[in-house]
Each structure stands twice: as structure tokens, then as C-alpha cells.
Amino acid sequence: MISQFFVLSQRGDHIVFRDYRGEVPKGSAEIFFRKVKFWNDDEAEEAPPVFNVDGINYIHVKVAGLFFVVTTMVNVSPSLLLELLQRIARVTKDYLGVLNEDSLRKNFILVYELLDEVIDFGYPQTTSTEVLKSYIFNEPIMVDAGRLPPLGPAAMFMQGTKRMPGTAVTKSVVATEPGGKKREEIFVDIIERISVTFSSSGYILTCEIDGTIQMKSYLTGNPEIRLALNEDLSIGRTGSSYDYRSSSGGGTVILDDCNFHESVHLDSFDIDRTLTLIPHDGEFAVMNYRMTQEFKPPFRVTALIEEAGPSRAEVLLKIRADFSANATANTITVQMPVPSYTMRASFELEAGAVGQTTDFKEGSRRLEWNLKKIVGGSEHTLRAKLTFSQESHGNITKEAGPVNMNFTIPMYNASKLQVRYLQIAKKSKAYNPYRWVRYVTQANSYVARL
């Protein structure tokens, strides 16, 4: 079924390569990278996850800046292979602790050992971290996490004034601590990706939240876990075919639908909104949910473009953080396409601006505004002056925009879904493992129309 599997860096270097059937000509990795890098001769347009070149199907996902790719000559379900690639990436991260180019190169023997168990002659066998522990014998070489940039939400959070140890989320599920001891701890992440579309006047046109409750356990003996959510949580709207009945008939947090991991028991969920499970090794999604009820978006984005002469225009971008000053958004990027005949752009930042950069991408004809962080309750403004190679004809707002924004906000969630408590079945009075509950909100599609 699968002809080849390989992992490429952002530069196109081979990190991992396995040819299972010998039916695809050599050089497929180079062909794939050239096609992805210059898709339709436009670097701004990303290649689709599935495409065909000379009768060879290429299926890929990008995880932590790495390309995970499979090739096949036959007609295979794309969704099956995309899910397989995501699971291979997740299993690799479970065993290496950190998923990046450095960790893959240092642990290539372990990675190939995993691949030999996950895929046999092109056919998937198992992607369970727990099952694979019986067949994997190589120990991982741990990468110094202090030198690594944050790769995702797991690397960013603070609970009160106590910060999690820097190496806690980068541990392997099979490695032991120095001295042979294993630190007993469990991590629960509530990660939400929000999609919001604003009208030109600032009103919300559409809003949606896709959320996941992720769990990663380092507990020995696999004790039973009880995870309690909001008591006033309601799932399913009136008239929906998917509905859990709430004792109050409605709640402050209303989810449209959800699904649970196979290990979750829902015996008491209808009564007190408590999930019971025995977590297995590795990282997994306890619950996925979706919410389309109107919520307060973390940012208000307004954009304005006006003609300032026959071949000039001025752009005004304004961002207002509508969340508590206790929270801070990180790595904010604002992009705005401009007319195709734009030659130059000059920028004017607000007085005293710190940690902000601007750029005009000539190839893709877009303005880019990067902010290192935004504190809740603050407001930031950017002005840009555009110079055109010809006179603009018609309404310039139809040729520019929409504005797109990307961000990450640790310890903030828009849906207000909360973990009331995380209870672990104790084996003894002295057994008191560390519990970490974190909240992260990310932008999935945050768009403002002109």
C-alpha cells in the first residue's frame, strides 16, 4: 500500500527515509520538495496535502517544521494516510520527548526501529505507544530542551506564580530520570482554535471554536483518573440529533457536539460532568468539542484602506486586546493582501513600539506586521503608505484584504470550559503526583474584511 516513507527538513534535507516496496523511482523526495516549495510558481500558495506527480501519489503533513511524507502508486484513502502520518509524528514525539530535526538525527536508530514496527512492507501495523513499548529496546538520546524554541502550546503556560519545570513536557515515555527515579506527573491541556470573521464595520459575522482536551501521563501503574468539567456544561442544542441532557436544561457553556477517547467512561458524565479513564502512555485527546455559540473574541481587528492620490493609498490597521491584563498573547502575526500593482510600502508604527516588525512581501503582495507580545487591554496601531505602479480603478477595497491574524494566548480559553478538579486514585497516602492543567487559545482563522 505505502511505497515510501520519509521525513524532510525545511531545507529539503533527508532526515529519515524508508523504501518499503522498491516500486517508486529514486529521487522522489527531491521531486516532492521542489513541488511543495514552488507550488504553481507562487511561494505564498501552499501545496495541498495530497497531490500526484507522474503517477506517484504524495501525501504529507507538516509537524514542528518537518515534512512527514508517504508515497504510493495505488489508489489509497488519503484520510487514512494523513491520519497515519499524524500518529507516526505523535508516537515519535512520545518516544523522543521533543520532535525536531536535532532529536530525529540523534535518535535515528530508535526512529527506524519504530518505523519497522509501525509499518511492515507498506502496511500499517500499530501506532499505539503502549503496545510498541514491548518491541522497542533502544533508549532515546535526550535533546537539551533549554536550547529549543517553543514548538507548541505545551511549552507555554504558567499556573499562578509556579512555573512548570522546563523539561517536563519534553520527556520521553520510556526514559528514566537521573538516579533511576521517575517523576510522577500528569499534564492536561485545554487547547482551543478559534475562527472569527469580522465585517468591515467590526461586527462578528461568524465565530467557532474547535477544542481539544489533551492528556499526557507519566504516572506509573496507570491509576484511574477522574476529570471534572463545568457543572453547568450543556452539550447539544435543541433539535440536534446529538444531545446530552443537563439537569438544569441549559448552561453557561454550550457545546454543539463532542467526542471522547475510547478509554473514557461516561457513567457519571450526565450526572456531574465527570470523565473517568485510565490513561495510557503517550499523548492523546481525551475529548474533542466544537462550539458555535457567540463568544467574546480575544481581539478586535479593524482595517481601513483609502486612496491618497492617483497612485497612492494609506492603510490603517488597529488591534485591541479584549481580554484580562493578566493574560498575554505571544507571536502575533497580522497579514493583509494589497493590490497586485503595489510597488512599495512604507510603515509607521505607534510611538514607543517595542518588539514589533513590519515587512512588505513583494512576491505575494502582502503587508506583514509581527508583534512579539500583546498584553490584555492594550491597543496597537499600524499605518502604511502604498505606492502603485498604475492608477487604481474602481473600489480599492475590493482589491485588498481581507486581514488575517495568527496568535497564541497561554492560560486563556474563549469557551470558558474549565477543569474543576483532576483526581487520581491513590495507591497510598504517600502517593501524591504532580498535576498540571493548562489552557491555550490559538487562531485557526481570524479574519477582518475591509
Beta strands, then each sheet from edge to edge (+ up, - down):
strand 1: 4-8
strand 2: 14-19
strand 3: 50-53
strand 4: 56-63
strand 5: 66-72
strand 6: 119-120
strand 7: 123-124
strand 8: 185-198
strand 9: 204-217
strand 10: 225-229
strand 11: 233-235
strand 12: 253-255
strand 13: 257-260
strand 14: 264-265
strand 15: 274-277
strand 16: 282-291
strand 17: 299-309
strand 18: 312-321
strand 19: 328-337
strand 20: 342-349
strand 21: 356-361
strand 22: 366-375
strand 23: 379-388
strand 24: 403-410
strand 25: 419-424
strand 26: 434-448
sheet 1: 2+ 1- 5+ 4- 3+
sheet 2: 6+ 7-
sheet 3: 13+ 16- 9+ 8- 26- 24+ 19- 22+ 21-
sheet 4: 14+ 15- 10+ 25-
sheet 5: 11+ 12+
sheet 6: 17+ 18- 23+ 20-
end
